[in-house]
Amino acid sequence: MKRIAIITSGGDAPGMNAAIRAATLTAISSGCEVFGVKRGYQGLITGEIMELTSMAVSEILHQGGTVLHSARSKEFQTVEGREKAAIQLRNLGVEGIIVIGGDGSFRGARELSNLGFATVGIPGTIDNDIQCTDLSIGFDTALNTVLDSITKIRDTAVSHDRVYVVEVMGKNSGFIALYAALAGGADAVLVPEIEPDLDQVIKRIHTVNRIGRRHSIVLVAEGVYGDPLSGRSFTESAAFKVGTYLNLKVKKDIRITILGHIQRGGSPSALDLTLGTRFGAKAVDVLLAGENGKMVGWVDHDVQVSAMDEAIARKKQVEPEIFKLAEILAST
Ligand code: F6P
């Protein structure tokens, strides 16, 4: 294999640039030419493709986001769109493709495999909801961003004896909310994987008040009441629903904060930088070994290779025992 392309797709994640850099430098060191596809699968269709050299990937490690940009592409979901993409790749003589993104991006990679290209997936999404890896690129940085935000919100909650409902991202998974609740000491956490019980949240706020603490932090995953990307209006946000209900039932000053896209930005953490680097290098090794339809992941403290179809088949769910721990710590 002499020509490899790299695509970043779906929501960007801090650490993607580390994966792009490591994959490019590893491939070049093995005598390959590397191409970067801009704007995900849509850019592949329109031919927004540039050569990636050592110079092109220098000084990108510390940058959040993806220097290749990303986009969601409806056209790639059509046979005609995928054929246009394949023609672009064939014209360049590209044989192998590294796709950095979430499960939706991996589904696109599988379509490219079906068109005769060797593909390997790198899990890159702050949601951390990809099977076959304990961690996806971006999750650790996003978690630290949320933790910093909770710490800042707690200061004003204490000053004003308020209840803050803080909405975090995660699409239809609760990893960000759950781990931020553990790390940030939230009084309650609501995740899409578990039926929300707002009366239980109210009980917890009253318990906290009885023991003398007059402020509370309630963490809510954005997907608690359904897919946040289903085109619902802003006023249908999870935080809005929870805050409105608490306002009716609790005689406290309630405020809502929706953290939104700050969770996607920022300079990557050391963990995301090393994870992205390890994943990028391994992905090239997998392609040069002649493998196809694989993904790299972080399992048992090392990089492991799995079948991409496993990650496409089902999303990773939050561990119930971790949710139980969060509940115990919040209610004691
Ligand atoms: O998948 C990453 C993610 O940040 C989700 O947590 C969130 O629901 C979604 O992307 C937001 O998508 P967009 O950036 O297209 O609004």
py3Dmol code that shows the C-alpha trace and the ligand (Angstrom):
import py3Dmol

protein = """\
ATOM      1  CA  MET A   1       0.000   0.000   0.000  1.00  0.00           C
ATOM      2  CA  LYS A   2       1.511   3.317  -1.063  1.00  0.00           C
ATOM      3  CA  ARG A   3      -1.258   5.930  -0.750  1.00  0.00           C
ATOM      4  CA  ILE A   4      -3.418   6.509   2.320  1.00  0.00           C
ATOM      5  CA  ALA A   5      -6.173   9.077   2.965  1.00  0.00           C
ATOM      6  CA  ILE A   6      -7.291  10.438   6.345  1.00  0.00           C
ATOM      7  CA  ILE A   7     -10.819  11.737   7.039  1.00  0.00           C
ATOM      8  CA  THR A   8     -12.280  13.321  10.167  1.00  0.00           C
ATOM      9  CA  SER A   9     -16.040  13.022  10.332  1.00  0.00           C
ATOM     10  CA  GLY A  10     -18.956  13.799  12.672  1.00  0.00           C
ATOM     11  CA  GLY A  11     -18.558  16.039  15.730  1.00  0.00           C
ATOM     12  CA  ASP A  12     -14.965  17.231  16.116  1.00  0.00           C
ATOM     13  CA  ALA A  13     -13.074  16.167  19.227  1.00  0.00           C
ATOM     14  CA  PRO A  14      -9.900  17.481  20.936  1.00  0.00           C
ATOM     15  CA  GLY A  15      -7.069  15.111  20.071  1.00  0.00           C
ATOM     16  CA  MET A  16      -8.112  14.420  16.489  1.00  0.00           C
ATOM     17  CA  ASN A  17      -5.126  16.465  15.292  1.00  0.00           C
ATOM     18  CA  ALA A  18      -2.775  14.235  17.291  1.00  0.00           C
ATOM     19  CA  ALA A  19      -4.186  11.234  15.444  1.00  0.00           C
ATOM     20  CA  ILE A  20      -3.857  12.990  12.064  1.00  0.00           C
ATOM     21  CA  ARG A  21      -0.238  13.949  12.832  1.00  0.00           C
ATOM     22  CA  ALA A  22       0.809  10.490  14.076  1.00  0.00           C
ATOM     23  CA  ALA A  23      -0.880   8.684  11.180  1.00  0.00           C
ATOM     24  CA  THR A  24       0.746  11.023   8.646  1.00  0.00           C
ATOM     25  CA  LEU A  25       4.254  10.780  10.098  1.00  0.00           C
ATOM     26  CA  THR A  26       4.012   7.002  10.569  1.00  0.00           C
ATOM     27  CA  ALA A  27       2.802   6.503   6.993  1.00  0.00           C
ATOM     28  CA  ILE A  28       5.485   8.783   5.525  1.00  0.00           C
ATOM     29  CA  SER A  29       8.149   6.947   7.534  1.00  0.00           C
ATOM     30  CA  SER A  30       6.903   3.739   5.883  1.00  0.00           C
ATOM     31  CA  GLY A  31       7.257   5.212   2.392  1.00  0.00           C
ATOM     32  CA  CYS A  32       3.595   6.103   1.861  1.00  0.00           C
ATOM     33  CA  GLU A  33       2.048   9.247   0.430  1.00  0.00           C
ATOM     34  CA  VAL A  34      -0.705  10.677   2.634  1.00  0.00           C
ATOM     35  CA  PHE A  35      -3.769  12.670   1.648  1.00  0.00           C
ATOM     36  CA  GLY A  36      -6.043  14.642   3.955  1.00  0.00           C
ATOM     37  CA  VAL A  37      -9.728  14.888   3.060  1.00  0.00           C
ATOM     38  CA  LYS A  38     -11.279  18.149   4.184  1.00  0.00           C
ATOM     39  CA  ARG A  39     -14.832  18.422   5.557  1.00  0.00           C
ATOM     40  CA  GLY A  40     -15.487  14.743   6.031  1.00  0.00           C
ATOM     41  CA  TYR A  41     -17.313  12.622   3.493  1.00  0.00           C
ATOM     42  CA  GLN A  42     -18.776  15.712   1.825  1.00  0.00           C
ATOM     43  CA  GLY A  43     -15.273  16.948   1.055  1.00  0.00           C
ATOM     44  CA  LEU A  44     -14.419  13.538  -0.314  1.00  0.00           C
ATOM     45  CA  ILE A  45     -17.326  13.790  -2.756  1.00  0.00           C
ATOM     46  CA  THR A  46     -16.314  17.282  -3.902  1.00  0.00           C
ATOM     47  CA  GLY A  47     -12.606  16.446  -4.042  1.00  0.00           C
ATOM     48  CA  GLU A  48     -11.403  18.767  -1.249  1.00  0.00           C
ATOM     49  CA  ILE A  49      -8.276  16.661  -0.807  1.00  0.00           C
ATOM     50  CA  MET A  50      -4.764  17.884   0.031  1.00  0.00           C
ATOM     51  CA  GLU A  51      -1.420  16.139   0.387  1.00  0.00           C
ATOM     52  CA  LEU A  52      -0.310  15.790   3.999  1.00  0.00           C
ATOM     53  CA  THR A  53       3.434  16.269   4.504  1.00  0.00           C
ATOM     54  CA  SER A  54       5.494  16.380   7.685  1.00  0.00           C
ATOM     55  CA  MET A  55       5.327  20.176   7.431  1.00  0.00           C
ATOM     56  CA  ALA A  56       1.550  20.130   7.018  1.00  0.00           C
ATOM     57  CA  VAL A  57       1.095  18.351  10.354  1.00  0.00           C
ATOM     58  CA  SER A  58       3.694  20.228  12.360  1.00  0.00           C
ATOM     59  CA  GLU A  59       2.373  22.564  15.075  1.00  0.00           C
ATOM     60  CA  ILE A  60      -1.131  21.041  15.141  1.00  0.00           C
ATOM     61  CA  LEU A  61      -0.845  18.852  18.240  1.00  0.00           C
ATOM     62  CA  HIS A  62      -2.012  21.473  20.748  1.00  0.00           C
ATOM     63  CA  GLN A  63      -4.936  22.652  18.593  1.00  0.00           C
ATOM     64  CA  GLY A  64      -8.444  21.465  19.426  1.00  0.00           C
ATOM     65  CA  GLY A  65     -10.827  20.560  16.639  1.00  0.00           C
ATOM     66  CA  THR A  66      -9.537  19.058  13.386  1.00  0.00           C
ATOM     67  CA  VAL A  67      -7.296  20.743  10.812  1.00  0.00           C
ATOM     68  CA  LEU A  68      -9.112  18.643   8.223  1.00  0.00           C
ATOM     69  CA  HIS A  69     -12.424  20.172   9.321  1.00  0.00           C
ATOM     70  CA  SER A  70     -15.507  17.971   9.548  1.00  0.00           C
ATOM     71  CA  ALA A  71     -19.064  17.949   8.266  1.00  0.00           C
ATOM     72  CA  ARG A  72     -22.107  15.744   8.226  1.00  0.00           C
ATOM     73  CA  SER A  73     -22.931  14.582   4.643  1.00  0.00           C
ATOM     74  CA  LYS A  74     -26.403  13.542   3.516  1.00  0.00           C
ATOM     75  CA  GLU A  75     -25.105  13.059  -0.061  1.00  0.00           C
ATOM     76  CA  PHE A  76     -22.684  10.365   1.102  1.00  0.00           C
ATOM     77  CA  GLN A  77     -25.691   8.387   2.311  1.00  0.00           C
ATOM     78  CA  THR A  78     -26.701   7.953  -1.367  1.00  0.00           C
ATOM     79  CA  VAL A  79     -25.237   5.414  -3.811  1.00  0.00           C
ATOM     80  CA  GLU A  80     -24.426   8.235  -6.249  1.00  0.00           C
ATOM     81  CA  GLY A  81     -22.645  10.226  -3.548  1.00  0.00           C
ATOM     82  CA  ARG A  82     -20.536   7.253  -2.494  1.00  0.00           C
ATOM     83  CA  GLU A  83     -19.643   6.525  -6.132  1.00  0.00           C
ATOM     84  CA  LYS A  84     -18.439  10.123  -6.560  1.00  0.00           C
ATOM     85  CA  ALA A  85     -16.315   9.667  -3.446  1.00  0.00           C
ATOM     86  CA  ALA A  86     -14.850   6.421  -4.791  1.00  0.00           C
ATOM     87  CA  ILE A  87     -13.920   8.100  -8.083  1.00  0.00           C
ATOM     88  CA  GLN A  88     -12.043  10.814  -6.191  1.00  0.00           C
ATOM     89  CA  LEU A  89     -10.077   8.167  -4.280  1.00  0.00           C
ATOM     90  CA  ARG A  90      -9.362   6.066  -7.372  1.00  0.00           C
ATOM     91  CA  ASN A  91      -8.148   9.126  -9.292  1.00  0.00           C
ATOM     92  CA  LEU A  92      -5.563   9.667  -6.547  1.00  0.00           C
ATOM     93  CA  GLY A  93      -4.623   5.987  -6.376  1.00  0.00           C
ATOM     94  CA  VAL A  94      -5.607   5.848  -2.714  1.00  0.00           C
ATOM     95  CA  GLU A  95      -5.865   2.263  -1.416  1.00  0.00           C
ATOM     96  CA  GLY A  96      -6.322   2.712   2.322  1.00  0.00           C
ATOM     97  CA  ILE A  97      -8.441   5.128   4.368  1.00  0.00           C
ATOM     98  CA  ILE A  98      -8.281   6.108   8.033  1.00  0.00           C
ATOM     99  CA  VAL A  99     -11.589   7.474   9.346  1.00  0.00           C
ATOM    100  CA  ILE A 100     -11.533   9.377  12.643  1.00  0.00           C
ATOM    101  CA  GLY A 101     -14.986   9.837  14.182  1.00  0.00           C
ATOM    102  CA  GLY A 102     -17.943   8.129  15.848  1.00  0.00           C
ATOM    103  CA  ASP A 103     -20.127   5.202  14.904  1.00  0.00           C
ATOM    104  CA  GLY A 104     -21.803   7.160  12.104  1.00  0.00           C
ATOM    105  CA  SER A 105     -18.389   7.817  10.590  1.00  0.00           C
ATOM    106  CA  PHE A 106     -17.558   4.134  10.910  1.00  0.00           C
ATOM    107  CA  ARG A 107     -20.711   3.258   8.970  1.00  0.00           C
ATOM    108  CA  GLY A 108     -19.381   5.479   6.175  1.00  0.00           C
ATOM    109  CA  ALA A 109     -16.022   3.698   6.364  1.00  0.00           C
ATOM    110  CA  ARG A 110     -17.766   0.358   5.945  1.00  0.00           C
ATOM    111  CA  GLU A 111     -19.416   1.689   2.759  1.00  0.00           C
ATOM    112  CA  LEU A 112     -15.955   2.598   1.441  1.00  0.00           C
ATOM    113  CA  SER A 113     -14.791  -0.934   2.291  1.00  0.00           C
ATOM    114  CA  ASN A 114     -17.692  -2.237   0.216  1.00  0.00           C
ATOM    115  CA  LEU A 115     -16.370  -0.126  -2.666  1.00  0.00           C
ATOM    116  CA  GLY A 116     -12.978  -1.844  -2.490  1.00  0.00           C
ATOM    117  CA  PHE A 117     -10.934   0.371  -0.189  1.00  0.00           C
ATOM    118  CA  ALA A 118      -9.150  -0.877   2.933  1.00  0.00           C
ATOM    119  CA  THR A 119     -10.462   1.106   5.898  1.00  0.00           C
ATOM    120  CA  VAL A 120      -9.592   1.478   9.571  1.00  0.00           C
ATOM    121  CA  GLY A 121     -11.526   3.479  12.170  1.00  0.00           C
ATOM    122  CA  ILE A 122     -10.162   5.623  14.991  1.00  0.00           C
ATOM    123  CA  PRO A 123     -12.775   6.342  17.730  1.00  0.00           C
ATOM    124  CA  GLY A 124     -12.982  10.123  17.976  1.00  0.00           C
ATOM    125  CA  THR A 125     -16.003  11.595  19.756  1.00  0.00           C
ATOM    126  CA  ILE A 126     -16.449  13.376  23.069  1.00  0.00           C
ATOM    127  CA  ASP A 127     -19.502  11.132  23.658  1.00  0.00           C
ATOM    128  CA  ASN A 128     -17.258   8.115  24.356  1.00  0.00           C
ATOM    129  CA  ASP A 129     -20.099   5.850  23.213  1.00  0.00           C
ATOM    130  CA  ILE A 130     -18.042   3.643  20.862  1.00  0.00           C
ATOM    131  CA  GLN A 131     -17.802  -0.078  21.563  1.00  0.00           C
ATOM    132  CA  CYS A 132     -14.409  -1.892  21.631  1.00  0.00           C
ATOM    133  CA  THR A 133     -12.609   0.981  23.281  1.00  0.00           C
ATOM    134  CA  ASP A 134     -12.615   2.189  26.877  1.00  0.00           C
ATOM    135  CA  LEU A 135     -11.908   5.704  25.665  1.00  0.00           C
ATOM    136  CA  SER A 136     -12.606   7.711  22.516  1.00  0.00           C
ATOM    137  CA  ILE A 137     -10.442  10.676  21.562  1.00  0.00           C
ATOM    138  CA  GLY A 138     -11.892  13.876  23.056  1.00  0.00           C
ATOM    139  CA  PHE A 139     -13.784  12.414  26.009  1.00  0.00           C
ATOM    140  CA  ASP A 140     -11.105  13.249  28.601  1.00  0.00           C
ATOM    141  CA  THR A 141     -10.724  16.845  27.429  1.00  0.00           C
ATOM    142  CA  ALA A 142     -14.494  17.347  27.348  1.00  0.00           C
ATOM    143  CA  LEU A 143     -14.801  15.854  30.840  1.00  0.00           C
ATOM    144  CA  ASN A 144     -12.209  18.304  32.166  1.00  0.00           C
ATOM    145  CA  THR A 145     -14.036  21.194  30.475  1.00  0.00           C
ATOM    146  CA  VAL A 146     -17.294  20.158  32.172  1.00  0.00           C
ATOM    147  CA  LEU A 147     -15.528  19.694  35.518  1.00  0.00           C
ATOM    148  CA  ASP A 148     -14.062  23.194  35.290  1.00  0.00           C
ATOM    149  CA  SER A 149     -17.529  24.578  34.441  1.00  0.00           C
ATOM    150  CA  ILE A 150     -19.178  22.774  37.377  1.00  0.00           C
ATOM    151  CA  THR A 151     -16.536  24.179  39.728  1.00  0.00           C
ATOM    152  CA  LYS A 152     -17.256  27.704  38.495  1.00  0.00           C
ATOM    153  CA  ILE A 153     -21.023  27.216  38.677  1.00  0.00           C
ATOM    154  CA  ARG A 154     -20.729  25.842  42.208  1.00  0.00           C
ATOM    155  CA  ASP A 155     -19.122  29.120  43.360  1.00  0.00           C
ATOM    156  CA  THR A 156     -22.174  31.159  42.387  1.00  0.00           C
ATOM    157  CA  ALA A 157     -24.603  28.445  43.520  1.00  0.00           C
ATOM    158  CA  VAL A 158     -23.057  28.647  47.003  1.00  0.00           C
ATOM    159  CA  SER A 159     -23.145  32.451  46.995  1.00  0.00           C
ATOM    160  CA  HIS A 160     -26.831  32.570  46.117  1.00  0.00           C
ATOM    161  CA  ASP A 161     -28.197  29.350  47.708  1.00  0.00           C
ATOM    162  CA  ARG A 162     -29.303  28.210  44.243  1.00  0.00           C
ATOM    163  CA  VAL A 163     -30.051  24.944  42.439  1.00  0.00           C
ATOM    164  CA  TYR A 164     -28.264  24.747  39.078  1.00  0.00           C
ATOM    165  CA  VAL A 165     -29.411  22.373  36.371  1.00  0.00           C
ATOM    166  CA  VAL A 166     -26.365  21.871  34.121  1.00  0.00           C
ATOM    167  CA  GLU A 167     -26.896  20.252  30.724  1.00  0.00           C
ATOM    168  CA  VAL A 168     -23.949  18.449  29.109  1.00  0.00           C
ATOM    169  CA  MET A 169     -23.480  16.864  25.698  1.00  0.00           C
ATOM    170  CA  GLY A 170     -23.268  13.169  24.905  1.00  0.00           C
ATOM    171  CA  LYS A 171     -25.950  12.804  22.225  1.00  0.00           C
ATOM    172  CA  ASN A 172     -27.817   9.630  23.291  1.00  0.00           C
ATOM    173  CA  SER A 173     -25.253   8.500  25.835  1.00  0.00           C
ATOM    174  CA  GLY A 174     -24.609   9.536  29.419  1.00  0.00           C
ATOM    175  CA  PHE A 175     -20.838   9.086  29.789  1.00  0.00           C
ATOM    176  CA  ILE A 176     -20.015  12.791  30.022  1.00  0.00           C
ATOM    177  CA  ALA A 177     -22.825  13.428  32.521  1.00  0.00           C
ATOM    178  CA  LEU A 178     -22.087  10.374  34.636  1.00  0.00           C
ATOM    179  CA  TYR A 179     -18.328  10.807  34.908  1.00  0.00           C
ATOM    180  CA  ALA A 180     -18.687  14.548  35.427  1.00  0.00           C
ATOM    181  CA  ALA A 181     -21.149  13.803  38.248  1.00  0.00           C
ATOM    182  CA  LEU A 182     -18.589  11.520  39.899  1.00  0.00           C
ATOM    183  CA  ALA A 183     -15.692  13.917  39.387  1.00  0.00           C
ATOM    184  CA  GLY A 184     -17.656  17.060  40.190  1.00  0.00           C
ATOM    185  CA  GLY A 185     -19.749  15.791  43.102  1.00  0.00           C
ATOM    186  CA  ALA A 186     -23.142  16.531  41.558  1.00  0.00           C
ATOM    187  CA  ASP A 187     -26.196  16.029  43.783  1.00  0.00           C
ATOM    188  CA  ALA A 188     -28.079  14.237  41.018  1.00  0.00           C
ATOM    189  CA  VAL A 189     -27.384  13.052  37.489  1.00  0.00           C
ATOM    190  CA  LEU A 190     -29.825  12.114  34.721  1.00  0.00           C
ATOM    191  CA  VAL A 191     -28.622   9.965  31.810  1.00  0.00           C
ATOM    192  CA  PRO A 192     -30.446   8.637  28.703  1.00  0.00           C
ATOM    193  CA  GLU A 193     -29.715   5.019  29.642  1.00  0.00           C
ATOM    194  CA  ILE A 194     -31.824   5.254  32.829  1.00  0.00           C
ATOM    195  CA  GLU A 195     -35.441   6.477  33.089  1.00  0.00           C
ATOM    196  CA  PRO A 196     -35.305   9.997  34.629  1.00  0.00           C
ATOM    197  CA  ASP A 197     -36.993  10.337  38.054  1.00  0.00           C
ATOM    198  CA  LEU A 198     -37.409  14.058  38.793  1.00  0.00           C
ATOM    199  CA  ASP A 199     -39.221  13.439  42.080  1.00  0.00           C
ATOM    200  CA  GLN A 200     -36.125  11.565  43.233  1.00  0.00           C
ATOM    201  CA  VAL A 201     -34.078  14.640  42.292  1.00  0.00           C
ATOM    202  CA  ILE A 202     -36.435  16.816  44.359  1.00  0.00           C
ATOM    203  CA  LYS A 203     -36.067  14.474  47.358  1.00  0.00           C
ATOM    204  CA  ARG A 204     -32.280  14.811  47.048  1.00  0.00           C
ATOM    205  CA  ILE A 205     -32.454  18.605  46.976  1.00  0.00           C
ATOM    206  CA  HIS A 206     -34.573  18.562  50.143  1.00  0.00           C
ATOM    207  CA  THR A 207     -32.183  16.107  51.825  1.00  0.00           C
ATOM    208  CA  VAL A 208     -29.230  18.326  50.999  1.00  0.00           C
ATOM    209  CA  ASN A 209     -31.086  21.328  52.415  1.00  0.00           C
ATOM    210  CA  ARG A 210     -31.938  19.465  55.623  1.00  0.00           C
ATOM    211  CA  ILE A 211     -28.278  18.728  56.336  1.00  0.00           C
ATOM    212  CA  GLY A 212     -27.538  22.424  55.929  1.00  0.00           C
ATOM    213  CA  ARG A 213     -26.220  22.747  52.380  1.00  0.00           C
ATOM    214  CA  ARG A 214     -28.439  25.234  50.605  1.00  0.00           C
ATOM    215  CA  HIS A 215     -27.141  24.856  47.021  1.00  0.00           C
ATOM    216  CA  SER A 216     -27.336  21.872  44.617  1.00  0.00           C
ATOM    217  CA  ILE A 217     -25.952  20.889  41.234  1.00  0.00           C
ATOM    218  CA  VAL A 218     -28.078  18.638  39.010  1.00  0.00           C
ATOM    219  CA  LEU A 219     -26.309  17.258  35.917  1.00  0.00           C
ATOM    220  CA  VAL A 220     -28.462  16.377  32.919  1.00  0.00           C
ATOM    221  CA  ALA A 221     -27.320  14.618  29.748  1.00  0.00           C
ATOM    222  CA  GLU A 222     -28.806  16.357  26.712  1.00  0.00           C
ATOM    223  CA  GLY A 223     -30.342  13.105  25.436  1.00  0.00           C
ATOM    224  CA  VAL A 224     -32.350  12.257  28.571  1.00  0.00           C
ATOM    225  CA  TYR A 225     -35.637  13.025  26.814  1.00  0.00           C
ATOM    226  CA  GLY A 226     -34.743  11.788  23.332  1.00  0.00           C
ATOM    227  CA  ASP A 227     -32.255  12.331  20.532  1.00  0.00           C
ATOM    228  CA  PRO A 228     -30.941  15.897  20.815  1.00  0.00           C
ATOM    229  CA  LEU A 229     -30.184  15.909  17.081  1.00  0.00           C
ATOM    230  CA  SER A 230     -33.769  15.123  16.129  1.00  0.00           C
ATOM    231  CA  GLY A 231     -34.370  18.743  15.166  1.00  0.00           C
ATOM    232  CA  ARG A 232     -36.204  19.645  18.382  1.00  0.00           C
ATOM    233  CA  SER A 233     -36.339  23.338  19.316  1.00  0.00           C
ATOM    234  CA  PHE A 234     -33.970  24.884  21.844  1.00  0.00           C
ATOM    235  CA  THR A 235     -36.842  25.292  24.307  1.00  0.00           C
ATOM    236  CA  GLU A 236     -37.196  21.513  24.334  1.00  0.00           C
ATOM    237  CA  SER A 237     -33.720  21.088  25.828  1.00  0.00           C
ATOM    238  CA  ALA A 238     -33.393  18.598  28.677  1.00  0.00           C
ATOM    239  CA  ALA A 239     -32.222  21.329  31.081  1.00  0.00           C
ATOM    240  CA  PHE A 240     -35.275  23.430  30.204  1.00  0.00           C
ATOM    241  CA  LYS A 241     -37.637  20.524  30.973  1.00  0.00           C
ATOM    242  CA  VAL A 242     -35.929  19.664  34.268  1.00  0.00           C
ATOM    243  CA  GLY A 243     -35.574  23.301  35.362  1.00  0.00           C
ATOM    244  CA  THR A 244     -39.221  24.030  34.597  1.00  0.00           C
ATOM    245  CA  TYR A 245     -40.393  21.035  36.653  1.00  0.00           C
ATOM    246  CA  LEU A 246     -38.116  21.850  39.612  1.00  0.00           C
ATOM    247  CA  ASN A 247     -39.298  25.469  39.515  1.00  0.00           C
ATOM    248  CA  LEU A 248     -42.858  24.280  40.069  1.00  0.00           C
ATOM    249  CA  LYS A 249     -42.040  21.832  42.866  1.00  0.00           C
ATOM    250  CA  VAL A 250     -39.092  23.225  44.808  1.00  0.00           C
ATOM    251  CA  LYS A 251     -39.127  26.460  46.804  1.00  0.00           C
ATOM    252  CA  LYS A 252     -35.587  27.361  45.735  1.00  0.00           C
ATOM    253  CA  ASP A 253     -33.977  29.707  43.264  1.00  0.00           C
ATOM    254  CA  ILE A 254     -33.507  27.474  40.164  1.00  0.00           C
ATOM    255  CA  ARG A 255     -31.194  28.307  37.242  1.00  0.00           C
ATOM    256  CA  ILE A 256     -30.252  26.330  34.122  1.00  0.00           C
ATOM    257  CA  THR A 257     -26.908  26.306  32.307  1.00  0.00           C
ATOM    258  CA  ILE A 258     -26.444  24.542  28.971  1.00  0.00           C
ATOM    259  CA  LEU A 259     -22.704  24.034  28.419  1.00  0.00           C
ATOM    260  CA  GLY A 260     -23.119  23.265  24.718  1.00  0.00           C
ATOM    261  CA  HIS A 261     -20.237  23.351  22.290  1.00  0.00           C
ATOM    262  CA  ILE A 262     -17.528  24.571  24.658  1.00  0.00           C
ATOM    263  CA  GLN A 263     -17.319  20.852  25.492  1.00  0.00           C
ATOM    264  CA  ARG A 264     -16.039  20.199  21.977  1.00  0.00           C
ATOM    265  CA  GLY A 265     -13.206  22.751  22.018  1.00  0.00           C
ATOM    266  CA  GLY A 266     -10.017  23.428  23.854  1.00  0.00           C
ATOM    267  CA  SER A 267      -6.441  22.291  23.728  1.00  0.00           C
ATOM    268  CA  PRO A 268      -6.404  18.479  24.126  1.00  0.00           C
ATOM    269  CA  SER A 269      -5.494  16.928  27.473  1.00  0.00           C
ATOM    270  CA  ALA A 270      -2.324  14.870  27.782  1.00  0.00           C
ATOM    271  CA  LEU A 271      -4.468  11.735  27.736  1.00  0.00           C
ATOM    272  CA  ASP A 272      -6.217  12.699  24.500  1.00  0.00           C
ATOM    273  CA  LEU A 273      -2.905  13.691  22.915  1.00  0.00           C
ATOM    274  CA  THR A 274      -1.280  10.355  23.753  1.00  0.00           C
ATOM    275  CA  LEU A 275      -4.418   8.407  22.854  1.00  0.00           C
ATOM    276  CA  GLY A 276      -4.702  10.167  19.483  1.00  0.00           C
ATOM    277  CA  THR A 277      -1.026   9.608  18.800  1.00  0.00           C
ATOM    278  CA  ARG A 278      -1.145   5.890  19.649  1.00  0.00           C
ATOM    279  CA  PHE A 279      -4.331   5.403  17.627  1.00  0.00           C
ATOM    280  CA  GLY A 280      -2.997   7.244  14.573  1.00  0.00           C
ATOM    281  CA  ALA A 281       0.219   5.237  14.449  1.00  0.00           C
ATOM    282  CA  LYS A 282      -1.570   1.905  15.001  1.00  0.00           C
ATOM    283  CA  ALA A 283      -4.126   2.644  12.300  1.00  0.00           C
ATOM    284  CA  VAL A 284      -1.345   2.916   9.720  1.00  0.00           C
ATOM    285  CA  ASP A 285       0.205  -0.356  10.936  1.00  0.00           C
ATOM    286  CA  VAL A 286      -3.184  -2.063  10.523  1.00  0.00           C
ATOM    287  CA  LEU A 287      -3.518  -0.839   6.910  1.00  0.00           C
ATOM    288  CA  LEU A 288       0.085  -1.753   6.013  1.00  0.00           C
ATOM    289  CA  ALA A 289      -0.534  -5.228   7.456  1.00  0.00           C
ATOM    290  CA  GLY A 290      -3.209  -5.610   4.785  1.00  0.00           C
ATOM    291  CA  GLU A 291      -6.168  -5.523   7.201  1.00  0.00           C
ATOM    292  CA  ASN A 292      -9.556  -3.996   6.360  1.00  0.00           C
ATOM    293  CA  GLY A 293     -12.749  -3.069   8.235  1.00  0.00           C
ATOM    294  CA  LYS A 294     -10.942  -2.770  11.557  1.00  0.00           C
ATOM    295  CA  MET A 295     -10.862  -0.148  14.319  1.00  0.00           C
ATOM    296  CA  VAL A 296      -8.265   0.667  16.918  1.00  0.00           C
ATOM    297  CA  GLY A 297      -9.285   1.081  20.545  1.00  0.00           C
ATOM    298  CA  TRP A 298      -7.943   1.483  24.070  1.00  0.00           C
ATOM    299  CA  VAL A 299      -8.533  -1.759  25.994  1.00  0.00           C
ATOM    300  CA  ASP A 300      -6.752  -2.977  29.147  1.00  0.00           C
ATOM    301  CA  HIS A 301      -4.315  -0.059  29.041  1.00  0.00           C
ATOM    302  CA  ASP A 302      -3.108  -0.754  25.491  1.00  0.00           C
ATOM    303  CA  VAL A 303      -4.105  -0.250  21.875  1.00  0.00           C
ATOM    304  CA  GLN A 304      -6.196  -3.150  20.576  1.00  0.00           C
ATOM    305  CA  VAL A 305      -7.574  -3.882  17.098  1.00  0.00           C
ATOM    306  CA  SER A 306     -11.221  -4.973  16.690  1.00  0.00           C
ATOM    307  CA  ALA A 307     -13.718  -5.485  13.886  1.00  0.00           C
ATOM    308  CA  MET A 308     -15.322  -2.147  13.031  1.00  0.00           C
ATOM    309  CA  ASP A 309     -18.686  -3.904  12.645  1.00  0.00           C
ATOM    310  CA  GLU A 310     -18.729  -4.549  16.409  1.00  0.00           C
ATOM    311  CA  ALA A 311     -18.692  -0.797  17.050  1.00  0.00           C
ATOM    312  CA  ILE A 312     -21.338  -0.227  14.389  1.00  0.00           C
ATOM    313  CA  ALA A 313     -23.627  -2.971  15.738  1.00  0.00           C
ATOM    314  CA  ARG A 314     -24.304  -1.316  19.091  1.00  0.00           C
ATOM    315  CA  LYS A 315     -23.340   1.709  21.173  1.00  0.00           C
ATOM    316  CA  LYS A 316     -21.470   1.402  24.437  1.00  0.00           C
ATOM    317  CA  GLN A 317     -23.749   1.960  27.441  1.00  0.00           C
ATOM    318  CA  VAL A 318     -22.848   3.567  30.774  1.00  0.00           C
ATOM    319  CA  GLU A 319     -22.031   1.038  33.465  1.00  0.00           C
ATOM    320  CA  PRO A 320     -25.018   0.714  35.918  1.00  0.00           C
ATOM    321  CA  GLU A 321     -22.609   0.211  38.841  1.00  0.00           C
ATOM    322  CA  ILE A 322     -21.030   3.584  38.152  1.00  0.00           C
ATOM    323  CA  PHE A 323     -24.473   5.217  38.089  1.00  0.00           C
ATOM    324  CA  LYS A 324     -25.243   3.502  41.450  1.00  0.00           C
ATOM    325  CA  LEU A 325     -22.014   4.861  42.909  1.00  0.00           C
ATOM    326  CA  ALA A 326     -22.919   8.377  41.760  1.00  0.00           C
ATOM    327  CA  GLU A 327     -26.315   7.984  43.467  1.00  0.00           C
ATOM    328  CA  ILE A 328     -24.787   6.727  46.731  1.00  0.00           C
ATOM    329  CA  LEU A 329     -22.231   9.530  46.872  1.00  0.00           C
ATOM    330  CA  ALA A 330     -24.895  12.150  46.142  1.00  0.00           C
ATOM    331  CA  SER A 331     -27.373  10.924  48.730  1.00  0.00           C
ATOM    332  CA  THR A 332     -25.073  10.283  51.705  1.00  0.00           C
TER     333      THR A 332
END
"""
ligand_1 = """\
16
F6P
O -21.228 13.688 18.839
C -20.601 14.774 19.463
C -21.625 15.842 19.771
O -20.977 16.904 20.411
C -22.783 15.373 20.634
O -22.430 15.290 21.999
C -23.810 16.435 20.331
O -25.135 16.033 20.583
C -23.594 16.638 18.820
O -22.228 16.330 18.572
C -23.875 18.060 18.381
O -23.791 18.040 16.974
P -23.584 19.424 16.189
O -22.196 19.901 16.459
O -23.788 19.004 14.736
O -24.615 20.380 16.711
"""
view = py3Dmol.view(width=600, height=400)
view.addModel(protein, "pdb")
view.setStyle({"model": 0}, {"cartoon": {"style": "trace"}})
view.addModel(ligand_1, "xyz")
view.setStyle({"model": 1}, {"stick": {}})
view.zoomTo()
view.show()
